[in-house]
Amino acid sequence: MAKKNSGEATPALVALHRAGVPVTVHAYEHDPRIRSYGLEAADALKLDPARVFKTLMIDIDGTLAVAVVPVSGSLDLKRAAAALDGKRAQLADAAAAQRATGYVLGGISPFGQKKQHRTIVDTSALAHPTVFVSGGRRGLDLEVAPADLIAHTQAVTARIAR
């Protein structure tokens, strides 16, 4: 299960523990001046950025969804919309993303959100034995198997990163 080096549990950790999902917790000191949260995590944890994934809230035809892509790239909004049978996607408004998930920007986790959103995980996650995603606050990443990420979020996989 989780290594207890993160301080207090976040909704993401609680959800994973309840589901019995194996997870390793990685905490690091977040620098508030840095706005590229995912690259900060990769650097602080000395990881290949291709294994660290950012969780983005997107609006597809008026409905919020989750896109999980490597921090080493960017999200292709057209591919994301197509992956969920939508016509048009855009990044969700920051305030709407925070309200819908219960997390702050830079700490949005695909796990333990206020409600389940349709989720897409970039297929590149499948190339790694484990991937790192936000743990529900800045300075906290969770290491999980891609299969567990996909199963627990009921995600579809598609090539959505550029």
ZADO-1210 file (C-alpha; in nm, 4 decimals, padded with zeros to 6 digits):
<atoms>
<atom x="00.0000" y="00.0000" z="00.0000" code="MET" pos="1"/>
<atom x="00.1025" y="00.3652" z="00.0374" code="ALA" pos="2"/>
<atom x="00.4179" y="00.4883" z="00.1967" code="LYS" pos="3"/>
<atom x="00.3119" y="00.7298" z="00.4704" code="LYS" pos="4"/>
<atom x="00.5471" y="01.0164" z="00.3921" code="ASN" pos="5"/>
<atom x="00.2923" y="01.2679" z="00.2758" code="SER" pos="6"/>
<atom x="00.1425" y="01.4155" z="00.5902" code="GLY" pos="7"/>
<atom x="-00.2335" y="01.3994" z="00.5830" code="GLU" pos="8"/>
<atom x="-00.4431" y="01.1883" z="00.3473" code="ALA" pos="9"/>
<atom x="-00.6113" y="01.3546" z="00.0509" code="THR" pos="10"/>
<atom x="-00.9405" y="01.2406" z="-00.1059" code="PRO" pos="11"/>
<atom x="-00.7278" y="01.0741" z="-00.3768" code="ALA" pos="12"/>
<atom x="-00.5407" y="00.8627" z="-00.1222" code="LEU" pos="13"/>
<atom x="-00.8590" y="00.7794" z="00.0656" code="VAL" pos="14"/>
<atom x="-01.0250" y="00.6618" z="-00.2586" code="ALA" pos="15"/>
<atom x="-00.7277" y="00.4443" z="-00.3540" code="LEU" pos="16"/>
<atom x="-00.7018" y="00.2908" z="-00.0065" code="HIS" pos="17"/>
<atom x="-01.0747" y="00.2108" z="-00.0011" code="ARG" pos="18"/>
<atom x="-01.0469" y="00.0465" z="-00.3422" code="ALA" pos="19"/>
<atom x="-00.7390" y="-00.1514" z="-00.2401" code="GLY" pos="20"/>
<atom x="-00.5296" y="00.0006" z="-00.5202" code="VAL" pos="21"/>
<atom x="-00.1539" y="-00.0319" z="-00.4608" code="PRO" pos="22"/>
<atom x="-00.0027" y="00.3163" z="-00.4484" code="VAL" pos="23"/>
<atom x="00.3280" y="00.4700" z="-00.3505" code="THR" pos="24"/>
<atom x="00.3216" y="00.8245" z="-00.2185" code="VAL" pos="25"/>
<atom x="00.5924" y="01.0729" z="-00.3202" code="HIS" pos="26"/>
<atom x="00.5984" y="01.4086" z="-00.1442" code="ALA" pos="27"/>
<atom x="00.8260" y="01.6976" z="-00.2355" code="TYR" pos="28"/>
<atom x="00.8576" y="02.0635" z="-00.1434" code="GLU" pos="29"/>
<atom x="00.6430" y="02.2676" z="-00.3842" code="HIS" pos="30"/>
<atom x="00.7884" y="02.6041" z="-00.4885" code="ASP" pos="31"/>
<atom x="00.4936" y="02.8498" z="-00.5132" code="PRO" pos="32"/>
<atom x="00.6773" y="03.0489" z="-00.7820" code="ARG" pos="33"/>
<atom x="00.6622" y="02.7542" z="-01.0245" code="ILE" pos="34"/>
<atom x="00.3551" y="02.7236" z="-01.2455" code="ARG" pos="35"/>
<atom x="00.4540" y="02.4114" z="-01.4413" code="SER" pos="36"/>
<atom x="00.3458" y="02.1798" z="-01.1616" code="TYR" pos="37"/>
<atom x="00.4038" y="01.8536" z="-01.3485" code="GLY" pos="38"/>
<atom x="00.7529" y="01.9420" z="-01.4640" code="LEU" pos="39"/>
<atom x="00.8294" y="02.0575" z="-01.1101" code="GLU" pos="40"/>
<atom x="00.7240" y="01.7125" z="-00.9820" code="ALA" pos="41"/>
<atom x="00.9369" y="01.5335" z="-01.2422" code="ALA" pos="42"/>
<atom x="01.2376" y="01.7458" z="-01.1518" code="ASP" pos="43"/>
<atom x="01.1899" y="01.7212" z="-00.7739" code="ALA" pos="44"/>
<atom x="01.1402" y="01.3445" z="-00.7864" code="LEU" pos="45"/>
<atom x="01.4182" y="01.2967" z="-01.0466" code="LYS" pos="46"/>
<atom x="01.1840" y="01.1245" z="-01.2929" code="LEU" pos="47"/>
<atom x="01.1577" y="01.1033" z="-01.6681" code="ASP" pos="48"/>
<atom x="00.8805" y="01.3581" z="-01.7511" code="PRO" pos="49"/>
<atom x="00.7247" y="01.0953" z="-01.9798" code="ALA" pos="50"/>
<atom x="00.6264" y="00.8984" z="-01.6643" code="ARG" pos="51"/>
<atom x="00.4709" y="01.1969" z="-01.4859" code="VAL" pos="52"/>
<atom x="00.1164" y="01.2760" z="-01.5960" code="PHE" pos="53"/>
<atom x="-00.0885" y="01.5914" z="-01.5543" code="LYS" pos="54"/>
<atom x="-00.4612" y="01.5848" z="-01.4933" code="THR" pos="55"/>
<atom x="-00.6482" y="01.8407" z="-01.7013" code="LEU" pos="56"/>
<atom x="-01.0163" y="01.9231" z="-01.6785" code="MET" pos="57"/>
<atom x="-01.1656" y="01.9796" z="-02.0206" code="ILE" pos="58"/>
<atom x="-01.5047" y="02.0839" z="-02.1469" code="ASP" pos="59"/>
<atom x="-01.6338" y="01.8622" z="-02.4257" code="ILE" pos="60"/>
<atom x="-01.9513" y="01.9962" z="-02.5817" code="ASP" pos="61"/>
<atom x="-02.0541" y="02.1543" z="-02.2506" code="GLY" pos="62"/>
<atom x="-01.9689" y="01.8582" z="-02.0245" code="THR" pos="63"/>
<atom x="-01.6613" y="01.8373" z="-01.8042" code="LEU" pos="64"/>
<atom x="-01.4209" y="01.5477" z="-01.8528" code="ALA" pos="65"/>
<atom x="-01.0718" y="01.4530" z="-01.7381" code="VAL" pos="66"/>
<atom x="-00.7677" y="01.4170" z="-01.9645" code="ALA" pos="67"/>
<atom x="-00.4491" y="01.2590" z="-01.8271" code="VAL" pos="68"/>
<atom x="-00.1400" y="01.3291" z="-02.0372" code="VAL" pos="69"/>
<atom x="00.2373" y="01.3255" z="-01.9833" code="PRO" pos="70"/>
<atom x="00.3847" y="01.6510" z="-01.8557" code="VAL" pos="71"/>
<atom x="00.6455" y="01.6224" z="-02.1303" code="SER" pos="72"/>
<atom x="00.3815" y="01.7095" z="-02.3901" code="GLY" pos="73"/>
<atom x="00.0524" y="01.8875" z="-02.4357" code="SER" pos="74"/>
<atom x="-00.3083" y="01.7863" z="-02.4849" code="LEU" pos="75"/>
<atom x="-00.4526" y="01.7595" z="-02.8348" code="ASP" pos="76"/>
<atom x="-00.8049" y="01.8890" z="-02.7782" code="LEU" pos="77"/>
<atom x="-00.9421" y="01.7545" z="-03.1082" code="LYS" pos="78"/>
<atom x="-00.8235" y="01.4028" z="-03.0254" code="ARG" pos="79"/>
<atom x="-00.9622" y="01.4323" z="-02.6722" code="ALA" pos="80"/>
<atom x="-01.3042" y="01.5306" z="-02.8035" code="ALA" pos="81"/>
<atom x="-01.3004" y="01.2457" z="-03.0540" code="ALA" pos="82"/>
<atom x="-01.1971" y="00.9936" z="-02.7862" code="ALA" pos="83"/>
<atom x="-01.5177" y="01.0732" z="-02.5963" code="LEU" pos="84"/>
<atom x="-01.7361" y="01.0990" z="-02.9082" code="ASP" pos="85"/>
<atom x="-01.7536" y="01.4761" z="-02.8833" code="GLY" pos="86"/>
<atom x="-01.7280" y="01.7467" z="-03.1416" code="LYS" pos="87"/>
<atom x="-01.5394" y="02.0231" z="-02.9632" code="ARG" pos="88"/>
<atom x="-01.3158" y="02.0408" z="-02.6569" code="ALA" pos="89"/>
<atom x="-01.1518" y="02.3227" z="-02.4691" code="GLN" pos="90"/>
<atom x="-00.9721" y="02.3503" z="-02.1399" code="LEU" pos="91"/>
<atom x="-01.2209" y="02.3974" z="-01.8595" code="ALA" pos="92"/>
<atom x="-01.2380" y="02.7269" z="-01.6776" code="ASP" pos="93"/>
<atom x="-01.0022" y="02.7108" z="-01.3779" code="ALA" pos="94"/>
<atom x="-01.2738" y="02.7949" z="-01.1237" code="ALA" pos="95"/>
<atom x="-01.5085" y="02.5355" z="-01.2744" code="ALA" pos="96"/>
<atom x="-01.2335" y="02.2718" z="-01.2652" code="ALA" pos="97"/>
<atom x="-01.1627" y="02.3428" z="-00.8992" code="GLN" pos="98"/>
<atom x="-01.5346" y="02.3373" z="-00.8057" code="ARG" pos="99"/>
<atom x="-01.5972" y="02.0137" z="-00.9964" code="ALA" pos="100"/>
<atom x="-01.3004" y="01.8261" z="-00.8532" code="THR" pos="101"/>
<atom x="-01.2545" y="01.9703" z="-00.5062" code="GLY" pos="102"/>
<atom x="-00.8849" y="02.0242" z="-00.5803" code="TYR" pos="103"/>
<atom x="-00.6745" y="02.3327" z="-00.6530" code="VAL" pos="104"/>
<atom x="-00.4981" y="02.3797" z="-00.9857" code="LEU" pos="105"/>
<atom x="-00.1666" y="02.1982" z="-00.9789" code="GLY" pos="106"/>
<atom x="-00.3152" y="01.9478" z="-00.7366" code="GLY" pos="107"/>
<atom x="-00.6024" y="01.8045" z="-00.9393" code="ILE" pos="108"/>
<atom x="-00.5869" y="01.4281" z="-00.9134" code="SER" pos="109"/>
<atom x="-00.7717" y="01.1840" z="-01.1374" code="PRO" pos="110"/>
<atom x="-00.8643" y="01.0015" z="-00.8132" code="PHE" pos="111"/>
<atom x="-01.1087" y="01.1062" z="-00.5426" code="GLY" pos="112"/>
<atom x="-01.2797" y="01.3875" z="-00.7280" code="GLN" pos="113"/>
<atom x="-01.6125" y="01.5172" z="-00.5961" code="LYS" pos="114"/>
<atom x="-01.7888" y="01.3210" z="-00.8697" code="LYS" pos="115"/>
<atom x="-01.6837" y="01.0770" z="-01.1373" code="GLN" pos="116"/>
<atom x="-01.6091" y="01.2421" z="-01.4715" code="HIS" pos="117"/>
<atom x="-01.5504" y="01.0671" z="-01.8007" code="ARG" pos="118"/>
<atom x="-01.1754" y="01.0197" z="-01.8235" code="THR" pos="119"/>
<atom x="-00.9225" y="00.9715" z="-02.1029" code="ILE" pos="120"/>
<atom x="-00.5680" y="00.8522" z="-02.0355" code="VAL" pos="121"/>
<atom x="-00.3061" y="00.8964" z="-02.3044" code="ASP" pos="122"/>
<atom x="-00.1928" y="00.5603" z="-02.4404" code="THR" pos="123"/>
<atom x="00.1706" y="00.6444" z="-02.3622" code="SER" pos="124"/>
<atom x="00.0948" y="00.5538" z="-01.9985" code="ALA" pos="125"/>
<atom x="00.0784" y="00.1887" z="-02.1026" code="LEU" pos="126"/>
<atom x="00.4492" y="00.1920" z="-02.1924" code="ALA" pos="127"/>
<atom x="00.5515" y="00.2272" z="-01.8255" code="HIS" pos="128"/>
<atom x="00.5285" y="-00.0156" z="-01.5326" code="PRO" pos="129"/>
<atom x="00.4091" y="00.2730" z="-01.3151" code="THR" pos="130"/>
<atom x="00.3121" y="00.6356" z="-01.3734" code="VAL" pos="131"/>
<atom x="00.2936" y="00.9369" z="-01.1446" code="PHE" pos="132"/>
<atom x="-00.0166" y="01.1563" z="-01.1070" code="VAL" pos="133"/>
<atom x="-00.1093" y="01.4337" z="-00.8674" code="SER" pos="134"/>
<atom x="-00.2066" y="01.3141" z="-00.5240" code="GLY" pos="135"/>
<atom x="-00.4588" y="01.5883" z="-00.4577" code="GLY" pos="136"/>
<atom x="-00.2355" y="01.8764" z="-00.3564" code="ARG" pos="137"/>
<atom x="00.0709" y="02.0528" z="-00.4899" code="ARG" pos="138"/>
<atom x="00.3841" y="01.8718" z="-00.3789" code="GLY" pos="139"/>
<atom x="00.2279" y="01.5261" z="-00.3688" code="LEU" pos="140"/>
<atom x="00.2414" y="01.2649" z="-00.6435" code="ASP" pos="141"/>
<atom x="00.1037" y="00.9126" z="-00.6446" code="LEU" pos="142"/>
<atom x="00.2775" y="00.6274" z="-00.8247" code="GLU" pos="143"/>
<atom x="00.0346" y="00.3699" z="-00.9638" code="VAL" pos="144"/>
<atom x="00.0257" y="00.1039" z="-01.2323" code="ALA" pos="145"/>
<atom x="-00.1327" y="00.2361" z="-01.5533" code="PRO" pos="146"/>
<atom x="-00.3878" y="-00.0472" z="-01.5438" code="ALA" pos="147"/>
<atom x="-00.4978" y="00.0662" z="-01.1965" code="ASP" pos="148"/>
<atom x="-00.5216" y="00.4288" z="-01.3118" code="LEU" pos="149"/>
<atom x="-00.7407" y="00.3239" z="-01.6032" code="ILE" pos="150"/>
<atom x="-00.9551" y="00.0789" z="-01.4073" code="ALA" pos="151"/>
<atom x="-01.0127" y="00.2998" z="-01.1040" code="HIS" pos="152"/>
<atom x="-01.1093" y="00.6052" z="-01.3105" code="THR" pos="153"/>
<atom x="-01.3041" y="00.3945" z="-01.5636" code="GLN" pos="154"/>
<atom x="-01.0970" y="00.5667" z="-01.8306" code="ALA" pos="155"/>
<atom x="-01.0705" y="00.5085" z="-02.1987" code="VAL" pos="156"/>
<atom x="-00.7269" y="00.5226" z="-02.3545" code="THR" pos="157"/>
<atom x="-00.6459" y="00.7159" z="-02.6667" code="ALA" pos="158"/>
<atom x="-00.3560" y="00.9024" z="-02.8218" code="ARG" pos="159"/>
<atom x="-00.4428" y="01.2489" z="-02.6921" code="ILE" pos="160"/>
<atom x="-00.0957" y="01.3936" z="-02.6257" code="ALA" pos="161"/>
<atom x="00.1209" y="01.5862" z="-02.8708" code="ARG" pos="162"/>
</atoms>
